[in-house]
Amino acid sequence: MIKLEDYDVRLLERVSKKLSTDFGIKEIDDEFYIKEDDLFSLIDELYDYAGHLEEELEDMEQDIQDNYRPVPVEQQI
């Protein structure tokens, strides 16, 4: 198990809420720990989330290229 500092626990709690996933942080004698497998699971979840965001960004960029044209200066108010 990997011992976590207070900052690590807060960061993992924020990530857990963002991904709607529990990463198995354990409290033992007022100290917090996470299993290596859970940490790797977290990394995998973050990788998938980043990939999803990249796909959304590419879709938005394609949508802009396909559907939006600049307004000519003479038509701008």
C-alpha positions in Angstrom: 0.0 0.0 0.0 1.1 3.5 -0.7 0.9 6.1 2.1 -0.8 9.3 1.1 -0.2 12.8 2.3 -3.1 15.1 3.1 -2.7 16.9 -0.2 -2.8 13.6 -2.1 -6.0 12.6 -0.3 -7.7 15.9 -1.2 -6.5 15.6 -4.8 -7.7 12.0 -5.2 -11.1 12.9 -3.6 -11.5 15.7 -6.2 -10.6 13.3 -9.0 -12.9 10.7 -7.6 -15.8 13.1 -7.6 -15.0 14.3 -11.2 -14.9 10.7 -12.5 -17.8 9.4 -10.2 -15.5 6.6 -9.1 -14.2 5.4 -5.7 -10.5 4.6 -5.6 -10.4 2.7 -2.4 -8.5 5.2 -0.1 -8.2 3.5 3.3 -7.7 5.2 6.6 -5.5 3.3 9.1 -4.4 4.9 12.4 -5.2 8.4 11.1 -3.1 7.9 8.0 -4.4 7.3 4.5 -3.3 4.6 2.1 -4.2 3.4 -1.4 -3.4 0.1 -3.0 -1.1 0.1 -6.1 -3.8 -1.6 -8.1 -6.3 1.2 -7.2 -3.7 3.8 -8.1 -3.2 2.2 -11.5 -6.9 2.0 -11.9 -7.1 5.8 -11.2 -4.4 6.4 -13.9 -6.4 4.3 -16.4 -9.6 6.2 -15.6 -7.8 9.5 -16.1 -6.4 8.3 -19.4 -9.8 7.3 -20.6 -11.3 10.6 -19.5 -8.6 12.6 -21.3 -9.2 10.5 -24.4 -13.0 11.3 -24.2 -12.2 15.0 -23.8 -9.9 14.9 -26.9 -12.7 13.3 -29.0 -15.1 16.0 -27.8 -12.7 18.7 -28.8 -12.0 17.2 -32.2 -15.8 17.0 -32.8 -16.3 20.6 -31.8 -13.4 21.7 -34.1 -14.9 19.8 -37.0 -18.3 21.3 -36.3 -16.8 24.8 -36.4 -15.1 24.0 -39.7 -18.2 22.5 -41.2 -20.8 24.9 -40.0 -19.4 28.4 -39.2 -18.2 30.9 -41.7 -16.7 34.3 -41.0 -19.0 37.2 -41.3 -17.7 39.6 -44.0 -16.6 43.0 -42.6 -19.3 44.9 -44.5 -22.0 42.8 -42.8 -20.7 43.3 -39.3 -22.4 46.0 -37.2 
